[in-house]
Amino acid sequence: MRYFNGFSLIGEEIFFKEQLIKSDFAVAGFSYGAIKAFEYVYETSNRVDRLILLSPAFFQNHKRSFIRTQLRYYRANEEAYREQFLENVAYPSRIDLRAYLEKGTIDELEALLSYHWDRDKIKAVLGRGVTIEVYIGEEDKIVNADKSFEFFKELVPCYFIKGVGHLLQQ
C-alpha cells in the first residue's frame, strides 16, 4: 500500500490499522495526505483498486479570510501553531503526537487550505474502477465534519464515525 502523511506528520498511519488494507493496489492518505493520495491516483497510470481517504482536508466551505488568518498565525509563531494543530488533530483523544511531528512548510499549509475537491475528478477516478472510501470523525476540530461528510457522501462510501476526531481515535 502507498500511504501519504498528513501535514507536519510522519508515521501516523499506525493509528489507522482498522481502515488500511495490505495491498499493492491500495493508496491511502490522512488529512493533507488524503489530498496528495487523491491527486496521485488521479494522475497515475498505475493500477489502483482502492483509495482510502482518512479525514480528508476539506476547507472549501471557508472564506478566503479564514485561509489568510491561518497562514498569518503560522507565520507569526510556527511552534505555537503546530502545538495547537497537533492538539486539535488528536482531539478528543489525549494522544501526544509530538513523536510524529515532521516540520511542514507554509506552502504545504497554503496548499491544503486552498485545495478544492472537484466532483468531476472524483467521478473520473471512480470511472476507472477505483473504489474510494472516506472516513470522517464526528468530533473533528480541524475540518467541519458535517460539511465534509455532506460533500463526500453524495459521491462515494463515506463513514461518519461518532465520538472520534480528526485522528479517528477516542
N, C-alpha and C positions, 0 to 999 in steps of 0.2 A: 504494500500500500504506500502511496505517496501522500505525505502529510505536510500541511502548511501551517506554520505557527501564527499565533495571534500577535498583535502589536506589542513590542517590548517584551516578548516572552520566548522561551525556548524550553522544550522538554515537557510542556504542559499536556501533551497527548496522553500521559498516564492517567489523567482524570476522566478520560472518555472511553475506557475499556468496554463499557456496555454498548456504546454506539458504533465503535470502529470494528471493521472486519479485516481479517487477514486475506488479502487477495492482491495479486499483481495487477488487477484491473480495477482497483478502487482508488479513489482520490478523496481526501478529506481536508478540511481546514476549519480552524477555530477563529471566530471574530474577523479580524483583518485577514487572517489566513483563509477564511471562507471566500473572501473576495478573490484572493490570489488563486485558490483552488478552482473556483468557478472560471476565472479567466484562462487558467491553464487548460482546463477541459474544453473550453470554447475554442481555443486556438490550436490545440494539438490534433495531430492526425493519428496519434497512438490510440490503441483500443482502451476504452474506459467503459466499464459496465455500470459502476455506481459512483455517485458523487455525494458525499456526506458533508453537509453544511451545519456546523455547530455554532449556535449563537451568532449568525452572520452579522457583521457590522452593517447597520441599517440606519442611515441618518437622513435619507432623502425627504423625510417629513419635517425636517428642521429648516428654519430660515438661515440665510447666509450669515446673519449676525451671530447665530449660535456657533457656527464654524469659526468665524473670526475671533470670538471670545475664547473658545477653547485653545486656539493657536496662540493667542495673546498670553493666556495663563501658562501655557507650556514654555513660551519664550521667557517669561518673567522668572520662572523657577522650575526648571525641568525636574529636579529631585522631588519637590513637593507635589508636582503634577503626577509623577509616576507613582509616588506613595499613595496618593488618593485614588489613582487609577487602579492599582493593584487591590486596594481595599474594596473598591466598587466591583471589580471583576469577581472577587471571592465571595462577596455577599450573597446569601445570608450565612454562608459558612464562615468559619474563623480560620480558614486555611491561609497560612503565611506563604505568599507567592514569591517572596524575595529571592528564594533559591532558583527560581525560574526566570528571573529578570535578565533581559537582554536589551541593552540600550537601543531604543527605537529613535528614529530621526523625525525632525519636523516635517520633512517631505512625506514620510510614511503616514504620519498623523493626518496631514492635509489630504493625502490620497484616500485614506479610509473615511474621513469625514465628508469628503466631496463625492464619493463613489455613488453612482446611480445604477440600481439594479434594473436591467432592461428586460421587460417581458418577452420581447421578440428573441433576444439572445437565449433566454431560458428555454423558450419553445424550440429554438434551433438545436440546442443540446438534447432536449427530450426527443426531438425528431430523429436524432442519430441513434436512438435506442438506449441512451444513458438514463438510468434510474437516479433521480435526485431525491434525497431526504433532507429535511430541515428540522433541527431541534432547537427549541426556544424555551428559556426558563421564564416562568411567570413573574418571578421576583427580580428580573434583570434591572440593574441600576446603570447599565451602560447604554442600552438602547430602549426605546419604547416597545416593549414586548407585544403589546396589543397591535400596534401599527405594523410591526414586522410580521406577526402571525397573519394579520389580515391580508397583507400583500402576498406572502408565500402560499397560503392555504388554497388560493384560487388556482395555483399552478402545479403544485407538487405535494406529495405527502408531507405533512407538517405536524410535528409533535410538540404540543404546548404542555410543558411539564410543570405541574403545580409544586409550589414550595421550594423551588430552586432558582438560582440567579444565572448570571452570565456564564459561570463556570459549570453550570448544570450539576452543582453539588449542594447538599443541605448543610 
